[in-house]
Amino acid sequence: QVQLVESGGGLVQPGGSLRLSCAASGTFFSIYHMGWYRQAPGKERELVAWITSRGNTNYADSAKGRFTISRDNAKSTVYLQMNSLKPEDTAVYYCYAYNNTANAGYWGQGTQVTVSS
């Protein structure tokens, strides 16, 4: 099992940047595929970015060219660098860890990102 704690959210003006972090504890972080999801008020939770245990990445169309997901296995942490933020990026951002061998997934508690002038 793995526990996830997100940090780095906050209020930022349009065009600004934030870096979210997700620290994992538990066991064997390097074997987990990791993702960032977000959920805006009244909307379903959606995938923003994904990074496999081998470091391959995938992005939602809305994130391509602006967001970068990365991981540091030595620190058991995954990051989401968000640039050129827009008001429509406002949401609670959740970290997700998936172990495909055990078919088990885990969520963090979420961190609020608000993009507003």
C-alpha positions in Angstrom: 0.0 0.0 0.0 1.1 3.6 -0.6 0.1 6.9 1.0 0.1 10.0 -1.1 0.3 13.6 0.1 0.0 16.5 -2.4 1.3 20.0 -1.9 2.0 23.1 -3.9 -1.4 24.3 -4.8 -2.6 27.8 -4.3 -3.9 31.0 -5.9 -2.1 32.2 -9.1 -2.8 34.8 -11.7 -3.6 33.8 -15.3 -0.3 33.1 -17.1 1.4 32.2 -13.9 3.1 28.9 -12.9 2.8 26.4 -10.1 4.6 23.2 -9.3 2.6 20.5 -7.5 4.4 17.7 -5.6 3.1 14.4 -4.5 5.1 12.6 -1.9 4.6 8.9 -1.5 5.3 6.7 1.4 4.8 3.0 1.9 6.7 0.8 -0.4 8.5 0.5 -3.7 7.5 3.8 -5.3 9.5 3.1 -8.4 7.1 0.3 -9.5 4.1 2.5 -9.5 2.6 4.3 -12.5 1.7 7.8 -11.3 -0.9 10.3 -12.5 -2.3 13.7 -11.8 -6.0 14.2 -12.1 -8.2 17.2 -11.5 -11.8 17.9 -10.6 -13.5 21.2 -11.1 -16.8 22.1 -9.4 -19.7 20.4 -11.0 -17.4 18.3 -13.3 -16.1 14.8 -13.3 -12.5 14.0 -12.3 -10.3 14.0 -15.4 -6.8 12.8 -16.1 -4.2 15.6 -16.6 -0.9 13.8 -17.0 0.5 10.3 -16.5 4.0 8.9 -16.0 4.8 5.2 -16.1 7.3 3.4 -13.9 9.7 3.7 -16.7 9.2 7.4 -17.2 7.0 7.4 -20.3 4.6 10.3 -20.1 1.1 11.1 -21.5 -0.9 14.3 -21.3 -4.5 15.4 -21.8 -4.9 17.7 -24.7 -5.6 20.6 -22.4 -2.2 20.1 -20.7 0.0 19.5 -23.7 2.7 22.2 -24.1 1.9 23.8 -20.7 2.3 21.0 -18.1 5.1 18.7 -17.4 4.9 15.6 -15.2 8.1 14.1 -13.8 9.2 11.8 -11.0 12.1 11.4 -8.6 12.2 7.8 -7.5 15.0 8.5 -5.0 12.6 11.0 -3.3 9.4 8.9 -3.9 7.9 12.0 -5.4 6.0 12.9 -8.5 5.7 16.5 -9.8 3.4 18.5 -12.0 5.0 21.7 -13.4 2.1 23.9 -14.6 2.9 26.9 -16.8 0.8 29.4 -18.6 -2.1 28.7 -16.3 -5.6 29.6 -17.3 -8.8 30.2 -15.2 -10.2 26.9 -16.6 -7.3 25.1 -14.9 -8.9 25.9 -11.6 -9.7 22.6 -9.8 -8.7 20.3 -7.0 -5.7 18.3 -8.3 -5.3 14.7 -7.1 -2.3 12.4 -7.2 -2.9 8.8 -8.2 -0.6 5.8 -7.9 -1.3 2.5 -9.7 0.4 -0.8 -9.3 -0.6 -2.9 -12.3 0.8 -6.1 -10.9 -1.6 -5.9 -7.9 -4.3 -4.0 -9.9 -4.4 -1.6 -7.0 -4.7 2.2 -7.1 -4.4 4.9 -4.5 -5.5 8.5 -4.3 -4.1 11.5 -2.4 -6.3 14.0 -0.6 -6.0 16.7 -3.3 -4.7 20.2 -3.4 -6.6 23.2 -4.6 -5.4 25.2 -7.6 -7.2 28.5 -8.3 -6.3 30.6 -11.3 -7.8 34.1 -11.0 -6.9 37.7 -11.3 
